Amino acid sequence: MPKLKTHRGAAKRFKKSASGRFKFRQSHRNHILTKKSTKRKRQLRSPAYISPVDSDAVKQMLPYG
């Protein structure tokens, strides 16, 4: 069986957690942070997990992830 290629775009965006779910960095945290409230920025810091519906697609893109 040949080796499978990892989707490099997905590899940069998703990381597998210890429980097997995929976590990702939330958007809206790069620039123009002065107008965003402290609460909003703080909540964007916490890791977000992809929904179970999308996990099969990410699993296929990251065969060794």
PDBQT receptor file of N, H, CA, C and O in Angstrom, charges set to zero:
ATOM      1  N   MET A   1       0.836  -1.191   0.000  1.00  0.00    +0.000 N 
ATOM      2  CA  MET A   1       0.000   0.000   0.000  1.00  0.00    +0.000 C 
ATOM      3  C   MET A   1       0.883   1.257   0.000  1.00  0.00    +0.000 C 
ATOM      4  O   MET A   1       1.799   1.363   0.815  1.00  0.00    +0.000 OA
ATOM      5  N   PRO A   2       0.616   2.211  -0.906  1.00  0.00    +0.000 N 
ATOM      6  CA  PRO A   2       1.458   3.409  -0.935  1.00  0.00    +0.000 C 
ATOM      7  C   PRO A   2       1.194   4.329   0.258  1.00  0.00    +0.000 C 
ATOM      8  O   PRO A   2       0.159   4.253   0.920  1.00  0.00    +0.000 OA
ATOM      9  N   LYS A   3       2.159   5.185   0.498  1.00  0.00    +0.000 N 
ATOM     10  H   LYS A   3       3.000   5.247  -0.040  1.00  0.00    +0.000 HD
ATOM     11  CA  LYS A   3       1.985   6.164   1.571  1.00  0.00    +0.000 C 
ATOM     12  C   LYS A   3       0.889   7.146   1.189  1.00  0.00    +0.000 C 
ATOM     13  O   LYS A   3       0.667   7.409   0.008  1.00  0.00    +0.000 OA
ATOM     14  N   LEU A   4       0.204   7.688   2.193  1.00  0.00    +0.000 N 
ATOM     15  H   LEU A   4       0.384   7.474   3.153  1.00  0.00    +0.000 HD
ATOM     16  CA  LEU A   4      -0.831   8.683   1.951  1.00  0.00    +0.000 C 
ATOM     17  C   LEU A   4      -0.252  10.070   2.151  1.00  0.00    +0.000 C 
ATOM     18  O   LEU A   4       0.580  10.282   3.032  1.00  0.00    +0.000 OA
ATOM     19  N   LYS A   5      -0.693  11.009   1.336  1.00  0.00    +0.000 N 
ATOM     20  H   LYS A   5      -1.370  10.836   0.620  1.00  0.00    +0.000 HD
ATOM     21  CA  LYS A   5      -0.207  12.377   1.474  1.00  0.00    +0.000 C 
ATOM     22  C   LYS A   5      -1.070  13.132   2.466  1.00  0.00    +0.000 C 
ATOM     23  O   LYS A   5      -2.294  12.999   2.473  1.00  0.00    +0.000 OA
ATOM     24  N   THR A   6      -0.425  13.916   3.295  1.00  0.00    +0.000 N 
ATOM     25  H   THR A   6       0.569  14.024   3.289  1.00  0.00    +0.000 HD
ATOM     26  CA  THR A   6      -1.119  14.779   4.246  1.00  0.00    +0.000 C 
ATOM     27  C   THR A   6      -1.497  16.074   3.545  1.00  0.00    +0.000 C 
ATOM     28  O   THR A   6      -0.692  16.630   2.798  1.00  0.00    +0.000 OA
ATOM     29  N   HIS A   7      -2.693  16.552   3.774  1.00  0.00    +0.000 N 
ATOM     30  H   HIS A   7      -3.347  16.100   4.381  1.00  0.00    +0.000 HD
ATOM     31  CA  HIS A   7      -3.131  17.845   3.245  1.00  0.00    +0.000 C 
ATOM     32  C   HIS A   7      -2.426  18.920   4.064  1.00  0.00    +0.000 C 
ATOM     33  O   HIS A   7      -2.746  19.121   5.236  1.00  0.00    +0.000 OA
ATOM     34  N   ARG A   8      -1.465  19.611   3.451  1.00  0.00    +0.000 N 
ATOM     35  H   ARG A   8      -1.205  19.447   2.500  1.00  0.00    +0.000 HD
ATOM     36  CA  ARG A   8      -0.618  20.528   4.200  1.00  0.00    +0.000 C 
ATOM     37  C   ARG A   8      -1.390  21.722   4.753  1.00  0.00    +0.000 C 
ATOM     38  O   ARG A   8      -1.046  22.242   5.814  1.00  0.00    +0.000 OA
ATOM     39  N   GLY A   9      -2.425  22.159   4.047  1.00  0.00    +0.000 N 
ATOM     40  H   GLY A   9      -2.705  21.736   3.185  1.00  0.00    +0.000 HD
ATOM     41  CA  GLY A   9      -3.244  23.257   4.555  1.00  0.00    +0.000 C 
ATOM     42  C   GLY A   9      -3.976  22.868   5.824  1.00  0.00    +0.000 C 
ATOM     43  O   GLY A   9      -4.092  23.667   6.752  1.00  0.00    +0.000 OA
ATOM     44  N   ALA A  10      -4.471  21.635   5.864  1.00  0.00    +0.000 N 
ATOM     45  H   ALA A  10      -4.377  20.986   5.109  1.00  0.00    +0.000 HD
ATOM     46  CA  ALA A  10      -5.166  21.142   7.053  1.00  0.00    +0.000 C 
ATOM     47  C   ALA A  10      -4.185  20.902   8.189  1.00  0.00    +0.000 C 
ATOM     48  O   ALA A  10      -4.521  21.115   9.354  1.00  0.00    +0.000 OA
ATOM     49  N   ALA A  11      -2.970  20.460   7.861  1.00  0.00    +0.000 N 
ATOM     50  H   ALA A  11      -2.697  20.287   6.915  1.00  0.00    +0.000 HD
ATOM     51  CA  ALA A  11      -1.967  20.180   8.891  1.00  0.00    +0.000 C 
ATOM     52  C   ALA A  11      -1.572  21.449   9.638  1.00  0.00    +0.000 C 
ATOM     53  O   ALA A  11      -1.244  21.401  10.823  1.00  0.00    +0.000 OA
ATOM     54  N   LYS A  12      -1.605  22.578   8.946  1.00  0.00    +0.000 N 
ATOM     55  H   LYS A  12      -1.872  22.618   7.983  1.00  0.00    +0.000 HD
ATOM     56  CA  LYS A  12      -1.262  23.845   9.585  1.00  0.00    +0.000 C 
ATOM     57  C   LYS A  12      -2.398  24.387  10.435  1.00  0.00    +0.000 C 
ATOM     58  O   LYS A  12      -2.170  25.237  11.296  1.00  0.00    +0.000 OA
ATOM     59  N   ARG A  13      -3.617  23.913  10.214  1.00  0.00    +0.000 N 
ATOM     60  H   ARG A  13      -3.803  23.223   9.515  1.00  0.00    +0.000 HD
ATOM     61  CA  ARG A  13      -4.780  24.476  10.892  1.00  0.00    +0.000 C 
ATOM     62  C   ARG A  13      -5.341  23.614  12.016  1.00  0.00    +0.000 C 
ATOM     63  O   ARG A  13      -5.927  24.140  12.962  1.00  0.00    +0.000 OA
ATOM     64  N   PHE A  14      -5.171  22.302  11.927  1.00  0.00    +0.000 N 
ATOM     65  H   PHE A  14      -4.695  21.875  11.158  1.00  0.00    +0.000 HD
ATOM     66  CA  PHE A  14      -5.779  21.398  12.902  1.00  0.00    +0.000 C 
ATOM     67  C   PHE A  14      -4.723  20.593  13.638  1.00  0.00    +0.000 C 
ATOM     68  O   PHE A  14      -3.695  20.223  13.071  1.00  0.00    +0.000 OA
ATOM     69  N   LYS A  15      -4.989  20.330  14.897  1.00  0.00    +0.000 N 
ATOM     70  H   LYS A  15      -5.825  20.631  15.357  1.00  0.00    +0.000 HD
ATOM     71  CA  LYS A  15      -4.101  19.501  15.713  1.00  0.00    +0.000 C 
ATOM     72  C   LYS A  15      -4.964  18.528  16.487  1.00  0.00    +0.000 C 
ATOM     73  O   LYS A  15      -6.018  18.897  17.007  1.00  0.00    +0.000 OA
ATOM     74  N   LYS A  16      -4.522  17.295  16.563  1.00  0.00    +0.000 N 
ATOM     75  H   LYS A  16      -3.667  16.996  16.141  1.00  0.00    +0.000 HD
ATOM     76  CA  LYS A  16      -5.306  16.277  17.251  1.00  0.00    +0.000 C 
ATOM     77  C   LYS A  16      -5.103  16.394  18.752  1.00  0.00    +0.000 C 
ATOM     78  O   LYS A  16      -3.973  16.515  19.226  1.00  0.00    +0.000 OA
ATOM     79  N   SER A  17      -6.202  16.359  19.501  1.00  0.00    +0.000 N 
ATOM     80  H   SER A  17      -7.120  16.261  19.116  1.00  0.00    +0.000 HD
ATOM     81  CA  SER A  17      -6.118  16.424  20.961  1.00  0.00    +0.000 C 
ATOM     82  C   SER A  17      -5.914  15.018  21.517  1.00  0.00    +0.000 C 
ATOM     83  O   SER A  17      -5.963  14.034  20.778  1.00  0.00    +0.000 OA
ATOM     84  N   ALA A  18      -5.690  14.936  22.812  1.00  0.00    +0.000 N 
ATOM     85  H   ALA A  18      -5.651  15.735  23.411  1.00  0.00    +0.000 HD
ATOM     86  CA  ALA A  18      -5.437  13.637  23.439  1.00  0.00    +0.000 C 
ATOM     87  C   ALA A  18      -6.662  12.724  23.352  1.00  0.00    +0.000 C 
ATOM     88  O   ALA A  18      -6.534  11.501  23.314  1.00  0.00    +0.000 OA
ATOM     89  N   SER A  19      -7.850  13.336  23.321  1.00  0.00    +0.000 N 
ATOM     90  H   SER A  19      -7.953  14.330  23.352  1.00  0.00    +0.000 HD
ATOM     91  CA  SER A  19      -9.076  12.539  23.254  1.00  0.00    +0.000 C 
ATOM     92  C   SER A  19      -9.418  12.111  21.830  1.00  0.00    +0.000 C 
ATOM     93  O   SER A  19     -10.364  11.352  21.622  1.00  0.00    +0.000 OA
ATOM     94  N   GLY A  20      -8.648  12.598  20.838  1.00  0.00    +0.000 N 
ATOM     95  H   GLY A  20      -7.880  13.215  21.007  1.00  0.00    +0.000 HD
ATOM     96  CA  GLY A  20      -8.890  12.203  19.455  1.00  0.00    +0.000 C 
ATOM     97  C   GLY A  20      -9.670  13.223  18.653  1.00  0.00    +0.000 C 
ATOM     98  O   GLY A  20      -9.849  13.053  17.447  1.00  0.00    +0.000 OA
ATOM     99  N   ARG A  21     -10.141  14.287  19.303  1.00  0.00    +0.000 N 
ATOM    100  H   ARG A  21      -9.995  14.425  20.282  1.00  0.00    +0.000 HD
ATOM    101  CA  ARG A  21     -10.846  15.332  18.575  1.00  0.00    +0.000 C 
ATOM    102  C   ARG A  21      -9.822  16.289  17.967  1.00  0.00    +0.000 C 
ATOM    103  O   ARG A  21      -8.653  16.287  18.351  1.00  0.00    +0.000 OA
ATOM    104  N   PHE A  22     -10.280  17.112  17.006  1.00  0.00    +0.000 N 
ATOM    105  H   PHE A  22     -11.230  17.114  16.694  1.00  0.00    +0.000 HD
ATOM    106  CA  PHE A  22      -9.378  18.055  16.358  1.00  0.00    +0.000 C 
ATOM    107  C   PHE A  22      -9.671  19.460  16.864  1.00  0.00    +0.000 C 
ATOM    108  O   PHE A  22     -10.818  19.908  16.880  1.00  0.00    +0.000 OA
ATOM    109  N   LYS A  23      -8.608  20.146  17.277  1.00  0.00    +0.000 N 
ATOM    110  H   LYS A  23      -7.676  19.783  17.264  1.00  0.00    +0.000 HD
ATOM    111  CA  LYS A  23      -8.782  21.522  17.735  1.00  0.00    +0.000 C 
ATOM    112  C   LYS A  23      -8.177  22.466  16.709  1.00  0.00    +0.000 C 
ATOM    113  O   LYS A  23      -7.300  22.082  15.935  1.00  0.00    +0.000 OA
ATOM    114  N   PHE A  24      -8.654  23.703  16.712  1.00  0.00    +0.000 N 
ATOM    115  H   PHE A  24      -9.366  24.015  17.341  1.00  0.00    +0.000 HD
ATOM    116  CA  PHE A  24      -8.183  24.690  15.763  1.00  0.00    +0.000 C 
ATOM    117  C   PHE A  24      -8.167  26.064  16.422  1.00  0.00    +0.000 C 
ATOM    118  O   PHE A  24      -8.792  26.276  17.460  1.00  0.00    +0.000 OA
ATOM    119  N   ARG A  25      -7.455  26.976  15.815  1.00  0.00    +0.000 N 
ATOM    120  H   ARG A  25      -6.947  26.804  14.971  1.00  0.00    +0.000 HD
ATOM    121  CA  ARG A  25      -7.361  28.343  16.314  1.00  0.00    +0.000 C 
ATOM    122  C   ARG A  25      -8.519  29.152  15.747  1.00  0.00    +0.000 C 
ATOM    123  O   ARG A  25      -8.803  29.085  14.552  1.00  0.00    +0.000 OA
ATOM    124  N   GLN A  26      -9.180  29.910  16.601  1.00  0.00    +0.000 N 
ATOM    125  H   GLN A  26      -8.949  29.964  17.573  1.00  0.00    +0.000 HD
ATOM    126  CA  GLN A  26     -10.338  30.669  16.161  1.00  0.00    +0.000 C 
ATOM    127  C   GLN A  26      -9.931  31.916  15.391  1.00  0.00    +0.000 C 
ATOM    128  O   GLN A  26      -8.838  32.450  15.581  1.00  0.00    +0.000 OA
ATOM    129  N   SER A  27     -10.817  32.370  14.527  1.00  0.00    +0.000 N 
ATOM    130  H   SER A  27     -11.705  31.936  14.373  1.00  0.00    +0.000 HD
ATOM    131  CA  SER A  27     -10.549  33.547  13.711  1.00  0.00    +0.000 C 
ATOM    132  C   SER A  27     -10.854  34.826  14.497  1.00  0.00    +0.000 C 
ATOM    133  O   SER A  27     -11.292  34.766  15.646  1.00  0.00    +0.000 OA
ATOM    134  N   HIS A  28     -10.624  35.963  13.877  1.00  0.00    +0.000 N 
ATOM    135  H   HIS A  28     -10.268  36.012  12.943  1.00  0.00    +0.000 HD
ATOM    136  CA  HIS A  28     -10.882  37.304  14.442  1.00  0.00    +0.000 C 
ATOM    137  C   HIS A  28      -9.943  37.634  15.596  1.00  0.00    +0.000 C 
ATOM    138  O   HIS A  28     -10.326  38.380  16.497  1.00  0.00    +0.000 OA
ATOM    139  N   ARG A  29      -8.738  37.105  15.593  1.00  0.00    +0.000 N 
ATOM    140  H   ARG A  29      -8.427  36.499  14.860  1.00  0.00    +0.000 HD
ATOM    141  CA  ARG A  29      -7.814  37.367  16.691  1.00  0.00    +0.000 C 
ATOM    142  C   ARG A  29      -6.478  37.904  16.175  1.00  0.00    +0.000 C 
ATOM    143  O   ARG A  29      -5.484  37.900  16.902  1.00  0.00    +0.000 OA
ATOM    144  N   ASN A  30      -6.452  38.370  14.908  1.00  0.00    +0.000 N 
ATOM    145  H   ASN A  30      -7.259  38.373  14.318  1.00  0.00    +0.000 HD
ATOM    146  CA  ASN A  30      -5.187  38.803  14.312  1.00  0.00    +0.000 C 
ATOM    147  C   ASN A  30      -4.930  40.298  14.419  1.00  0.00    +0.000 C 
ATOM    148  O   ASN A  30      -3.869  40.710  14.889  1.00  0.00    +0.000 OA
ATOM    149  N   HIS A  31      -5.868  41.102  13.998  1.00  0.00    +0.000 N 
ATOM    150  H   HIS A  31      -6.730  40.768  13.616  1.00  0.00    +0.000 HD
ATOM    151  CA  HIS A  31      -5.627  42.548  13.981  1.00  0.00    +0.000 C 
ATOM    152  C   HIS A  31      -6.939  43.266  14.266  1.00  0.00    +0.000 C 
ATOM    153  O   HIS A  31      -7.991  42.637  14.385  1.00  0.00    +0.000 OA
ATOM    154  N   ILE A  32      -6.865  44.583  14.374  1.00  0.00    +0.000 N 
ATOM    155  H   ILE A  32      -6.010  45.094  14.277  1.00  0.00    +0.000 HD
ATOM    156  CA  ILE A  32      -8.007  45.432  14.764  1.00  0.00    +0.000 C 
ATOM    157  C   ILE A  32      -8.572  44.933  16.098  1.00  0.00    +0.000 C 
ATOM    158  O   ILE A  32      -9.774  44.700  16.228  1.00  0.00    +0.000 OA
ATOM    159  N   LEU A  33      -7.696  44.774  17.073  1.00  0.00    +0.000 N 
ATOM    160  H   LEU A  33      -6.720  44.962  16.968  1.00  0.00    +0.000 HD
ATOM    161  CA  LEU A  33      -8.100  44.235  18.362  1.00  0.00    +0.000 C 
ATOM    162  C   LEU A  33      -8.574  45.315  19.328  1.00  0.00    +0.000 C 
ATOM    163  O   LEU A  33      -9.136  45.000  20.377  1.00  0.00    +0.000 OA
ATOM    164  N   THR A  34      -8.355  46.588  18.988  1.00  0.00    +0.000 N 
ATOM    165  H   THR A  34      -7.898  46.844  18.136  1.00  0.00    +0.000 HD
ATOM    166  CA  THR A  34      -8.709  47.659  19.925  1.00  0.00    +0.000 C 
ATOM    167  C   THR A  34     -10.220  47.810  20.061  1.00  0.00    +0.000 C 
ATOM    168  O   THR A  34     -10.718  48.130  21.140  1.00  0.00    +0.000 OA
ATOM    169  N   LYS A  35     -10.938  47.585  18.988  1.00  0.00    +0.000 N 
ATOM    170  H   LYS A  35     -10.533  47.325  18.111  1.00  0.00    +0.000 HD
ATOM    171  CA  LYS A  35     -12.396  47.763  19.056  1.00  0.00    +0.000 C 
ATOM    172  C   LYS A  35     -13.127  46.541  19.595  1.00  0.00    +0.000 C 
ATOM    173  O   LYS A  35     -14.323  46.603  19.884  1.00  0.00    +0.000 OA
ATOM    174  N   LYS A  36     -12.407  45.433  19.730  1.00  0.00    +0.000 N 
ATOM    175  H   LYS A  36     -11.436  45.383  19.496  1.00  0.00    +0.000 HD
ATOM    176  CA  LYS A  36     -13.040  44.224  20.259  1.00  0.00    +0.000 C 
ATOM    177  C   LYS A  36     -12.936  44.232  21.773  1.00  0.00    +0.000 C 
ATOM    178  O   LYS A  36     -11.923  44.646  22.338  1.00  0.00    +0.000 OA
ATOM    179  N   SER A  37     -13.985  43.774  22.416  1.00  0.00    +0.000 N 
ATOM    180  H   SER A  37     -14.808  43.439  21.957  1.00  0.00    +0.000 HD
ATOM    181  CA  SER A  37     -14.020  43.811  23.878  1.00  0.00    +0.000 C 
ATOM    182  C   SER A  37     -13.053  42.792  24.470  1.00  0.00    +0.000 C 
ATOM    183  O   SER A  37     -12.680  41.815  23.821  1.00  0.00    +0.000 OA
ATOM    184  N   THR A  38     -12.659  43.039  25.708  1.00  0.00    +0.000 N 
ATOM    185  H   THR A  38     -12.963  43.832  26.236  1.00  0.00    +0.000 HD
ATOM    186  CA  THR A  38     -11.742  42.128  26.398  1.00  0.00    +0.000 C 
ATOM    187  C   THR A  38     -12.352  40.742  26.530  1.00  0.00    +0.000 C 
ATOM    188  O   THR A  38     -11.661  39.734  26.380  1.00  0.00    +0.000 OA
ATOM    189  N   LYS A  39     -13.646  40.696  26.810  1.00  0.00    +0.000 N 
ATOM    190  H   LYS A  39     -14.207  41.515  26.932  1.00  0.00    +0.000 HD
ATOM    191  CA  LYS A  39     -14.341  39.418  26.960  1.00  0.00    +0.000 C 
ATOM    192  C   LYS A  39     -14.288  38.613  25.663  1.00  0.00    +0.000 C 
ATOM    193  O   LYS A  39     -14.047  37.406  25.668  1.00  0.00    +0.000 OA
ATOM    194  N   ARG A  40     -14.520  39.314  24.555  1.00  0.00    +0.000 N 
ATOM    195  H   ARG A  40     -14.715  40.294  24.551  1.00  0.00    +0.000 HD
ATOM    196  CA  ARG A  40     -14.521  38.645  23.251  1.00  0.00    +0.000 C 
ATOM    197  C   ARG A  40     -13.137  38.090  22.917  1.00  0.00    +0.000 C 
ATOM    198  O   ARG A  40     -13.014  36.963  22.438  1.00  0.00    +0.000 OA
ATOM    199  N   LYS A  41     -12.089  38.892  23.175  1.00  0.00    +0.000 N 
ATOM    200  H   LYS A  41     -12.189  39.808  23.564  1.00  0.00    +0.000 HD
ATOM    201  CA  LYS A  41     -10.726  38.440  22.897  1.00  0.00    +0.000 C 
ATOM    202  C   LYS A  41     -10.321  37.284  23.805  1.00  0.00    +0.000 C 
ATOM    203  O   LYS A  41      -9.628  36.362  23.375  1.00  0.00    +0.000 OA
ATOM    204  N   ARG A  42     -10.753  37.335  25.051  1.00  0.00    +0.000 N 
ATOM    205  H   ARG A  42     -11.316  38.084  25.401  1.00  0.00    +0.000 HD
ATOM    206  CA  ARG A  42     -10.424  36.276  26.002  1.00  0.00    +0.000 C 
ATOM    207  C   ARG A  42     -11.082  34.958  25.592  1.00  0.00    +0.000 C 
ATOM    208  O   ARG A  42     -10.467  33.895  25.682  1.00  0.00    +0.000 OA
ATOM    209  N   GLN A  43     -12.332  35.036  25.144  1.00  0.00    +0.000 N 
ATOM    210  H   GLN A  43     -12.831  35.900  25.071  1.00  0.00    +0.000 HD
ATOM    211  CA  GLN A  43     -13.042  33.826  24.743  1.00  0.00    +0.000 C 
ATOM    212  C   GLN A  43     -12.483  33.238  23.441  1.00  0.00    +0.000 C 
ATOM    213  O   GLN A  43     -12.587  32.034  23.206  1.00  0.00    +0.000 OA
ATOM    214  N   LEU A  44     -11.895  34.084  22.605  1.00  0.00    +0.000 N 
ATOM    215  H   LEU A  44     -11.811  35.062  22.796  1.00  0.00    +0.000 HD
ATOM    216  CA  LEU A  44     -11.295  33.595  21.372  1.00  0.00    +0.000 C 
ATOM    217  C   LEU A  44      -9.957  32.893  21.625  1.00  0.00    +0.000 C 
ATOM    218  O   LEU A  44      -9.454  32.177  20.759  1.00  0.00    +0.000 OA
ATOM    219  N   ARG A  45      -9.383  33.102  22.815  1.00  0.00    +0.000 N 
ATOM    220  H   ARG A  45      -9.791  33.683  23.519  1.00  0.00    +0.000 HD
ATOM    221  CA  ARG A  45      -8.118  32.448  23.158  1.00  0.00    +0.000 C 
ATOM    222  C   ARG A  45      -8.279  30.945  23.364  1.00  0.00    +0.000 C 
ATOM    223  O   ARG A  45      -7.384  30.169  23.030  1.00  0.00    +0.000 OA
ATOM    224  N   SER A  46      -9.412  30.540  23.909  1.00  0.00    +0.000 N 
ATOM    225  H   SER A  46     -10.139  31.171  24.180  1.00  0.00    +0.000 HD
ATOM    226  CA  SER A  46      -9.597  29.132  24.250  1.00  0.00    +0.000 C 
ATOM    227  C   SER A  46      -9.667  28.293  22.978  1.00  0.00    +0.000 C 
ATOM    228  O   SER A  46     -10.212  28.750  21.973  1.00  0.00    +0.000 OA
ATOM    229  N   PRO A  47      -9.124  27.072  23.001  1.00  0.00    +0.000 N 
ATOM    230  CA  PRO A  47      -9.141  26.251  21.795  1.00  0.00    +0.000 C 
ATOM    231  C   PRO A  47     -10.553  25.817  21.436  1.00  0.00    +0.000 C 
ATOM    232  O   PRO A  47     -11.360  25.488  22.305  1.00  0.00    +0.000 OA
ATOM    233  N   ALA A  48     -10.831  25.824  20.153  1.00  0.00    +0.000 N 
ATOM    234  H   ALA A  48     -10.176  26.091  19.447  1.00  0.00    +0.000 HD
ATOM    235  CA  ALA A  48     -12.142  25.391  19.671  1.00  0.00    +0.000 C 
ATOM    236  C   ALA A  48     -11.979  24.024  19.022  1.00  0.00    +0.000 C 
ATOM    237  O   ALA A  48     -10.915  23.701  18.494  1.00  0.00    +0.000 OA
ATOM    238  N   TYR A  49     -13.016  23.242  19.064  1.00  0.00    +0.000 N 
ATOM    239  H   TYR A  49     -13.880  23.505  19.493  1.00  0.00    +0.000 HD
ATOM    240  CA  TYR A  49     -12.982  21.900  18.494  1.00  0.00    +0.000 C 
ATOM    241  C   TYR A  49     -13.936  21.831  17.319  1.00  0.00    +0.000 C 
ATOM    242  O   TYR A  49     -15.006  22.439  17.342  1.00  0.00    +0.000 OA
ATOM    243  N   ILE A  50     -13.548  21.088  16.289  1.00  0.00    +0.000 N 
ATOM    244  H   ILE A  50     -12.679  20.594  16.271  1.00  0.00    +0.000 HD
ATOM    245  CA  ILE A  50     -14.426  20.967  15.134  1.00  0.00    +0.000 C 
ATOM    246  C   ILE A  50     -15.603  20.072  15.504  1.00  0.00    +0.000 C 
ATOM    247  O   ILE A  50     -15.515  19.246  16.412  1.00  0.00    +0.000 OA
ATOM    248  N   SER A  51     -16.697  20.252  14.789  1.00  0.00    +0.000 N 
ATOM    249  H   SER A  51     -16.769  20.924  14.051  1.00  0.00    +0.000 HD
ATOM    250  CA  SER A  51     -17.895  19.482  15.088  1.00  0.00    +0.000 C 
ATOM    251  C   SER A  51     -17.702  18.037  14.648  1.00  0.00    +0.000 C 
ATOM    252  O   SER A  51     -16.930  17.761  13.730  1.00  0.00    +0.000 OA
ATOM    253  N   PRO A  52     -18.400  17.121  15.299  1.00  0.00    +0.000 N 
ATOM    254  CA  PRO A  52     -18.272  15.703  14.919  1.00  0.00    +0.000 C 
ATOM    255  C   PRO A  52     -18.637  15.426  13.467  1.00  0.00    +0.000 C 
ATOM    256  O   PRO A  52     -18.157  14.454  12.883  1.00  0.00    +0.000 OA
ATOM    257  N   VAL A  53     -19.480  16.269  12.880  1.00  0.00    +0.000 N 
ATOM    258  H   VAL A  53     -19.870  17.058  13.354  1.00  0.00    +0.000 HD
ATOM    259  CA  VAL A  53     -19.880  16.094  11.480  1.00  0.00    +0.000 C 
ATOM    260  C   VAL A  53     -18.679  16.249  10.553  1.00  0.00    +0.000 C 
ATOM    261  O   VAL A  53     -18.570  15.536   9.555  1.00  0.00    +0.000 OA
ATOM    262  N   ASP A  54     -17.769  17.185  10.877  1.00  0.00    +0.000 N 
ATOM    263  H   ASP A  54     -17.857  17.764  11.687  1.00  0.00    +0.000 HD
ATOM    264  CA  ASP A  54     -16.627  17.467  10.020  1.00  0.00    +0.000 C 
ATOM    265  C   ASP A  54     -15.396  16.634  10.350  1.00  0.00    +0.000 C 
ATOM    266  O   ASP A  54     -14.402  16.697   9.627  1.00  0.00    +0.000 OA
ATOM    267  N   SER A  55     -15.442  15.857  11.423  1.00  0.00    +0.000 N 
ATOM    268  H   SER A  55     -16.250  15.806  12.010  1.00  0.00    +0.000 HD
ATOM    269  CA  SER A  55     -14.241  15.153  11.866  1.00  0.00    +0.000 C 
ATOM    270  C   SER A  55     -13.781  14.100  10.859  1.00  0.00    +0.000 C 
ATOM    271  O   SER A  55     -12.580  13.868  10.724  1.00  0.00    +0.000 OA
ATOM    272  N   ASP A  56     -14.709  13.460  10.152  1.00  0.00    +0.000 N 
ATOM    273  H   ASP A  56     -15.685  13.648  10.262  1.00  0.00    +0.000 HD
ATOM    274  CA  ASP A  56     -14.319  12.449   9.166  1.00  0.00    +0.000 C 
ATOM    275  C   ASP A  56     -13.533  13.075   8.019  1.00  0.00    +0.000 C 
ATOM    276  O   ASP A  56     -12.576  12.481   7.521  1.00  0.00    +0.000 OA
ATOM    277  N   ALA A  57     -13.935  14.274   7.599  1.00  0.00    +0.000 N 
ATOM    278  H   ALA A  57     -14.712  14.756   8.003  1.00  0.00    +0.000 HD
ATOM    279  CA  ALA A  57     -13.235  14.950   6.508  1.00  0.00    +0.000 C 
ATOM    280  C   ALA A  57     -11.825  15.338   6.927  1.00  0.00    +0.000 C 
ATOM    281  O   ALA A  57     -10.881  15.189   6.151  1.00  0.00    +0.000 OA
ATOM    282  N   VAL A  58     -11.677  15.833   8.149  1.00  0.00    +0.000 N 
ATOM    283  H   VAL A  58     -12.444  15.953   8.780  1.00  0.00    +0.000 HD
ATOM    284  CA  VAL A  58     -10.351  16.226   8.635  1.00  0.00    +0.000 C 
ATOM    285  C   VAL A  58      -9.487  14.989   8.855  1.00  0.00    +0.000 C 
ATOM    286  O   VAL A  58      -8.283  15.019   8.603  1.00  0.00    +0.000 OA
ATOM    287  N   LYS A  59     -10.094  13.908   9.322  1.00  0.00    +0.000 N 
ATOM    288  H   LYS A  59     -11.072  13.883   9.527  1.00  0.00    +0.000 HD
ATOM    289  CA  LYS A  59      -9.356  12.658   9.537  1.00  0.00    +0.000 C 
ATOM    290  C   LYS A  59      -8.780  12.134   8.221  1.00  0.00    +0.000 C 
ATOM    291  O   LYS A  59      -7.683  11.577   8.196  1.00  0.00    +0.000 OA
ATOM    292  N   GLN A  60      -9.517  12.315   7.141  1.00  0.00    +0.000 N 
ATOM    293  H   GLN A  60     -10.409  12.768   7.161  1.00  0.00    +0.000 HD
ATOM    294  CA  GLN A  60      -9.054  11.875   5.834  1.00  0.00    +0.000 C 
ATOM    295  C   GLN A  60      -7.912  12.754   5.329  1.00  0.00    +0.000 C 
ATOM    296  O   GLN A  60      -7.005  12.275   4.649  1.00  0.00    +0.000 OA
ATOM    297  N   MET A  61      -7.962  14.049   5.667  1.00  0.00    +0.000 N 
ATOM    298  H   MET A  61      -8.699  14.439   6.219  1.00  0.00    +0.000 HD
ATOM    299  CA  MET A  61      -6.903  14.955   5.229  1.00  0.00    +0.000 C 
ATOM    300  C   MET A  61      -5.616  14.781   6.039  1.00  0.00    +0.000 C 
ATOM    301  O   MET A  61      -4.521  15.074   5.557  1.00  0.00    +0.000 OA
ATOM    302  N   LEU A  62      -5.766  14.297   7.287  1.00  0.00    +0.000 N 
ATOM    303  H   LEU A  62      -6.655  14.060   7.679  1.00  0.00    +0.000 HD
ATOM    304  CA  LEU A  62      -4.611  14.094   8.155  1.00  0.00    +0.000 C 
ATOM    305  C   LEU A  62      -4.485  12.609   8.526  1.00  0.00    +0.000 C 
ATOM    306  O   LEU A  62      -4.802  12.236   9.655  1.00  0.00    +0.000 OA
ATOM    307  N   PRO A  63      -4.037  11.771   7.611  1.00  0.00    +0.000 N 
ATOM    308  CA  PRO A  63      -4.016  10.339   7.893  1.00  0.00    +0.000 C 
ATOM    309  C   PRO A  63      -3.058   9.949   9.017  1.00  0.00    +0.000 C 
ATOM    310  O   PRO A  63      -3.265   8.937   9.686  1.00  0.00    +0.000 OA
ATOM    311  N   TYR A  64      -2.011  10.747   9.225  1.00  0.00    +0.000 N 
ATOM    312  H   TYR A  64      -1.843  11.569   8.681  1.00  0.00    +0.000 HD
ATOM    313  CA  TYR A  64      -1.043  10.428  10.275  1.00  0.00    +0.000 C 
ATOM    314  C   TYR A  64      -1.110  11.419  11.425  1.00  0.00    +0.000 C 
ATOM    315  O   TYR A  64      -0.213  11.452  12.267  1.00  0.00    +0.000 OA
ATOM    316  N   GLY A  65      -2.180  12.239  11.471  1.00  0.00    +0.000 N 
ATOM    317  H   GLY A  65      -2.909  12.213  10.787  1.00  0.00    +0.000 HD
ATOM    318  CA  GLY A  65      -2.279  13.320  12.439  1.00  0.00    +0.000 C 
ATOM    319  C   GLY A  65      -2.728  12.962  13.771  1.00  0.00    +0.000 C 
ATOM    320  O   GLY A  65      -2.835  13.828  14.640  1.00  0.00    +0.000 OA
TER     321      GLY A  65
